[in-house]
């Protein structure tokens, strides 16, 4: 592994796929909203083509079923296809059986859409927490070899801030299996981990700061969404003031920020980074389980 590797990823979901919102939680509700995913994704694809850059797309099974031609186009343009689950549900809100079914359905939909053999996964909202680490064994059971769900910082939808996994590791599961982990990268500020390379964190961070951070020789994992680059999207109903800020801040400048980084940074897919990694030289990490009382 070259720890200067910078990995470009997009979670392929629509503008209304907002977690923890009763107005947008289920598929029958999604059908009430006009989709914007095709135009916003094609804008990103054209930008990536312009800079000859390949990306890993974590695709919702729902999107693959509803817009198979979009997933095929992403694959035909040479980008890697991975799974983001099917129904965009928080992992810790599911039982192991529900999680497995959601994953299997997503893999079937993605394969049907573009024929890709999916080997990587990212949980919606990075919602694999220390109280649902059984999810890693479900991933292995279903043929997933690489996970990108660990978020070692405070987060409303989960996170593993006490695990300090901020670069690739061999993850030892509860059942004694191994899965290769590419976590979200963080920056230490005052001794606390801070995220900057995706979502609202990216949108709120000034461009000159991003350019400096992306030039660093450290491992970097990005995570974007098509909606991060769509300033004309409607307001999702039911959001608190805080959630509206997190979801909509910085939308008008995000595309230019990304383009400026593509000009200066050599990005790669998850598969390329995996192929460059000497996993035998990396540490083995077993997550310390934590019980949560509701």
N, C-alpha and C positions, 0 to 999 in steps of 0.2 A: 504493500500500500504506500503510495506517495501521499503524504498528508497534506500536500498542496492541491489535491484533486478537488475540483469544484463541480458538483453534480446539479444538473438542471432538471427539475421535476414540476409537473402540473397535475393537480387533482382535478380530474375531468368531471365537474358537476355544474349544475345550473345556478343561476343567481338566487333562486329561492331555496336552495338546499342549506338552510340555516339550522344549526343544531339548537336543542333546548328551546324551541319555539312551538307552542301548541298549534299555531296556524299553518306550520309547514313541516309537520313531523312525518306524515304518512303519504304514500304514493297517491291515494285518491284525492288528497289535497293538492298535490303538485299539479294535477291535471287542470286545476282552476287557474293556473298562472301561465301567461304566454312565455314560451321558451326564448332565450336569447343565446343559447350555447353555441349554435352553429356559427353565427357571424363573429362572436367574440373569440371562438377557437380558431377560425380561419385567419383572423387578424394576427393571432400569435404564430400560427403555422407559417404565414407569409413572412413575418419578421424573422423567424428561425431560419427559413430558407435564405433570406437576404444575407445572413451572417454565417451560413453554412454550419448551423448549430443543431445538434441532435439532443432530444429531450426524452425523459421517461414520463409517460402519462399514466397516472393511477386512475383507472376508469371505473366509474360506477356501473354495475350490471344494469341498472335501470336505464342509464344513458345508452349502453350498448344495445339494449333491446329496442329502445325508442328511436335511436339514430344510428343504426349499424353502418350506414354509409359514411358517417363522420368518423367513426372508429377505424373503418377500412382506410379512409383517406389519411388519417394520422399514421397508420402502419405503412401504407404505400410510400409516404414521404420519408420513411426510414427511421421513425421514432420507435422507441421501446414501449410495449404495452404491459401494464401491471394492473393489479386489482385494488380497488378502493371499497370493496364490499358491494352489496347490492342495494340495500334500502337506506343507506346513510344513517345507521343507528349507532348510538354510543355502545361500545363493546361492553362496558361494565353494567349496562342496563339489560343485557341479554344473558340467557343461560348458555352453557357450552353447546347444547344441541341447537339452540336458535342461531348462535354465532356460526356454527358449522354449516347449517342449512343456507344462511345468508351468503357465506363465502362460496359454497358449491354452486349456488344459483348464479352468482356473479361470474364465476369461471366459465360456466356453460354459456352464458350470454356473450361474454367477450370472445370466446373461441368461435362461437357461431357467427359473430359479426365479422371477424377478421382472420380467423385461423391461428391466432397467436397462441403459443405455449407459454402460459403465464407462470412465472417463478417468483414474483415479488409482490408484496402487499404493504399497504399503509392503512391504518385504522382511521375512520372518520374522527376528526377532532383529536387525533393522537390519544384515543381514549382507552388504550390498554394501560391500566394502572397496576399497582402492586397487589391489589386484591383480586385481579382477574388474570394472573399470569398463565392460567390454564390455556389462554388463547394461543400461546406460542405452540403448544402441543397440537392444537387443532390445525394450525397453519401447516405444521410439518406433516400431519396425517393427510392433508389435502394436497400435498405436493409443493407447497411454498418453501422455497429455500432461503429467501432474503426477506427480512422485515425492515420497515422504515417507520415504525410507530412510536419509538421512544423519544420522549420530549423531557429532557432533564431540567425543567424549570417550572415555576408556578404557572398553572393554567386552569381555566374554569372548567374545561371538559376532561380533565384527567391530569396527565403529566406524572413524571417520576423524579421530582426535584431532588430527592435524597439519594439517588442512585449514581449520579455523576458519570453518566455514559454520554460522552460528547464527541466520540470518534468511533470508528468501526470496531466491533468486538465479536468474538464467538460467544453466542448466548447459549448457556446451558439451561434447558427447560426443566420443569418439575419432574417430567417422566424420564429425564436423562438423555433427551435428544439435543441436537445442536441446530441452531439456525443462525445465519449470518446477519448481523444487525448493523444497519447504517442509520444512526440516530440523527435528529436535528442538531445542528451545530449551535454553540452558544458563545457568547462573549462574557467574560467575567468583569463586572462593574461593582466595585466596592465589596468584592467577595461574593457577589450574587450572580447567578447565571442570567444573562439577558439574550433574548432571541431577536434577530434583525433580518433574517434571510427569507422571509415569506409572510404572506397574509397581511394582516393589519400592522404587524411589526415593521414590515418592509415599507408599507405605504406611509407610515408616520415618520420614518427615519429620513432625515435630509439627504439629498442626493450626494453632496460632497462627503458626508460621513460614510454612506454606502460604498462609494468609489474607493475610499481608503480601506474599508474593511474587506471588500472583495479583492483587493490587491494583495492581501496578506497571504503568507505561504501556508496557512493552516487549512485543514479539512473544512469543506463548506458544503452543506446540504440545503438547497433551496426548496421552497414549496409554494407554488402559486396556484391561482384558480382563474379561469376565464373571467369571472366577475370582478377580479381585482383590476382589470383593465377596461372596464365598461362603465364610464361615468354617466351614461344615460339610463342605466337600469332603474326600475321603479324602487320605491321603498317597500321593503318587506313588512307586512302588517304584524302588529303585536310585539314589536321590539321595544325594550326599555330605552331610555335616553342613552345610557351607557352602551347598550348593544348597537344602537343606531350609529353612534360615534365609531365604534370598533369596526363596523361593517362598511361604512361609507367614507371615512376619513381618507383623504389623499387620492381619490380615484382619478382625478383629472391629471395628475402628474406621474402616475405609476408607469404608464407605457413608455414615456420618455426616459424615466429612470432605468427601466429594463434595457432599453435600446442603448443607453450610454454604457451600461455594464457589458452588454454583448460586444461593444466596440473594443473594450479593454481586456475582457476576460475570456479564457479558453474554457468553455463548459463541456461536460460530457454526460452520457447517460449513466444510469445506475449499473447496467450490464458492463459498460466499459470500465468503470471504477472497480467492479467486482473482479473482472479479468486481470486488472493490474495489481490486485491485492494478494500478498503472500499471507494467507490466512493462518498458516502454521506458525507465523512469527507474532501473531496478535494474541492478546490475553483472552482467557476464558472468564466470562462473567456470569455468575448466578445471582439473579435478582432476589433481594431479601423481601420475603413476603410480608404484607402488612394487612392486618384485619381492619375493616371499617365497620363502625357501628352506626346504623341509621336511626 
